[in-house]
C-alpha cells in the first residue's frame, strides 16, 4: 500500500469522525417558539400564586408570595414522544451551581402547557 493512500484514508476517517461528533452535540439554541413568550398561569387553586414567564432568553418562575426568580436560558430542545412534543428549556441556576431544566408539553391547538412532572395541571398564557 502506498503511504499517501494511508494518509488520505486517515484524513477521510478523521473528518468523518469529527463530523459525526459535531452531529451528536446539542445544536445552538434556536430560542423559544414565539407563541410561548409570555406569562403562564393555572386555575388550579394549589398554584394560585405561581406562574412562569418565558422571554426570548429568560425564564422567570413566580415562586409565591410575590417572589420570583429569573434565569438565563442556555438552550431549548424539543423531542417527540408518545404524549406529543416535549420541550426542554435548560437554564443555569446560580444558587444550585448547576444546569437545570424546565420540561413541558405544549399543545398549540388548545394553547395549553402541561409540565412534564404535573401533566394533569393546565397552564394557559395570560392575554396581553
N, C-alpha and C positions, 0 to 999 in steps of 0.2 A: 504494500500500500504506500502511496506517495505521501510524504509528510504534509504537503499542503492540503490534501484531501482530509486528513485527520483534523487539522486546524480548522478547516472550513466546516466540518461536521460539528466540531466542538462549539464553534461560534453559533451555528444554527440551533443546536441543542440549548446553549446558554440563553440565546434570545427567546426561545420558546419557553424556557423555564421562567425567565423574567416576566414575559407577557402573561403567563399563567398565574404567577404570584400576584401581579398587579390586578388581574381579573378577580382575585379572591379577596382583595382588600375592600373595605367599605367605600362606596362612592362618596364624593364630596356632597355635602348637604344640598339638596335641591330646594330646601325650605318647605314650609307647610303649604298645604292647599289653601288658596285664597279664602274658600268658604269656611275654613276652620278658624280664621283670625277673628277674635272677639272674646267676649265673656260668656262662659257656660255655667248654668245653674240647674239644679234639680228641684222638683217639687217635694221630694222625699223629706219629711219633717226632721229626720235624723241629721240631714245635711243642710238645714235651712240657712246657716250662717257660713256655708262653704261655697267656694266657686273655684274655677280655674280659668285662666285667660291666656290665649295664645296671641302673641305679637310676632312679627316676622322672624325675629331672632331671640325671643324671650318667652319664657313660661313663667306665669305668676300663679301661685297657689294661695287661695284665700283659706287660711287655717283656723278661722273662727275668731270671735271677739274682735272683729275688725282688724285682725292682723293678717299680714300677707308676707310671703317670701318670693323673691324674684331670682330666677336662674337664667343663665345664658344657654341657649340651645346649642349643642355641639353638632348634632346630626339628626336627621329624620329618615326613618326607614318605613317600608311598607311591605307586607308579605301576605299572600293569600293562604287561608286555611279553610277548614270546613265551616267556619262561622262567618267568613267574609274576609275583608281586608283588615289586618291588624297593623295599626300604625304604632311605631315606637319612636318616641322623642327622647333622645339621650341628652342629658344636661349635667353640668358639673355642679356638685353640691359641696361648697367650700367647708361647711360645718362638719360634714362627714369625711371630707378629704377624698372623695371618690366620684366616679361617674355613676349617675343614677338614671333610671328610665321611667317614663310615663307611657304606659301602653294602653291602647283603647281601640275599639271598633267604631267606625263612623259609617252611618248609612246616609248618604247624601239625599236619597229619596224622602226619607222621613225626617231628616235633619236631626237625628239622634246620635249621641255618643254614649257608648256603654264602656265603662272601664273594664279592662281585662280581668281584674280581680273582683269586680262587683257588677256582673253582667245583667242583673235584674233592675238596676237603677238607671233611669234615663236622664241624660243631661241634654239640655237644649240651649241653643245660643240666644242670648238676650237680643231683642231688636234694638237697632241703633236709634 
